[in-house]
Amino acid sequence: MKFGEASGYLATPGTPGKHGAVIVIQEWWGVDNWIREQTDRFAKQGYVALAPDLYRGRSTSDPGEAHELMRGLPEDRAMADLKAAFDYLATREDVDPQHIGVIGWCMGGGYALALTVNEPRLAASSVNYGRLVTDPNSITKIKTEIVGSFGEADRGIPAEDVKKFGAELVKYGKLADIKIYPGAGHAFMNPNNKEGYNAEAAADAWRRIDTFFDSKLHVKIPNS
């Protein structure tokens, strides 16, 4: 599946009718096996799920290379790809365009929040230990609810910054469930992160995300 010069990994539930959809945004590793597994996971839950390939075919397991790939990613192109992903999903016959959400982790968490700021048609947003925004001009543009998961011991995204972000959302009347997990560090939801994976925190984060997406993205069939 391609949109413009970009491409992505698409997973569908294989059942008839209109479905909600999820844009799944990669970590700095690229669209690797773990991202494809999460995309498949959402499809099994009844969503049309799409992981846009922001690196245009490249992925890695080497932190140094991942850092270079992330640094070399033009933000305007990435945002254009994400907006194209939304537009692609919105035009599919098996997707209800009013039930499209986004989720991302690490680098993808930051882009999930950026898309939340810049795409008012989103119906749900899940931001997991991603770069935050505090600028009022950005906060006030948010139109959907957010579920956010962060680690207390994340050195890249300090807990105080997360609290400030949550306070700004409250200040401007935005609805969000922001949780900081005690003792958890960065990338605590990915079991491939051998030193930082926190099974208990990850399970709770997934419970909150699944409940949130179920309430916001599943297409309700009348009298069912």
Buried (B, 14 or more C-beta within 10 A) or exposed (E): EEBEEBBBBBBBBEEEEBBBBBBBBBBBBBBBEBBBEBBBBBBEBBBBBBBBBBBEEBBBEEEEBBEEBBEEBEEEBBBBBBBBBBBBBBEBEBBBBEBBBBBBBBBBBBBBBBBBBBBEEBBBBBBBBBBBBEEEEBBBBBBBBBBBBBBBBBEEBBBEBBEEBBEBBEEEEBEBBBBBBEEBBBBBBBEEBEEBBBEEBBEBBBEBBBEBBBEBBBBEEEEE
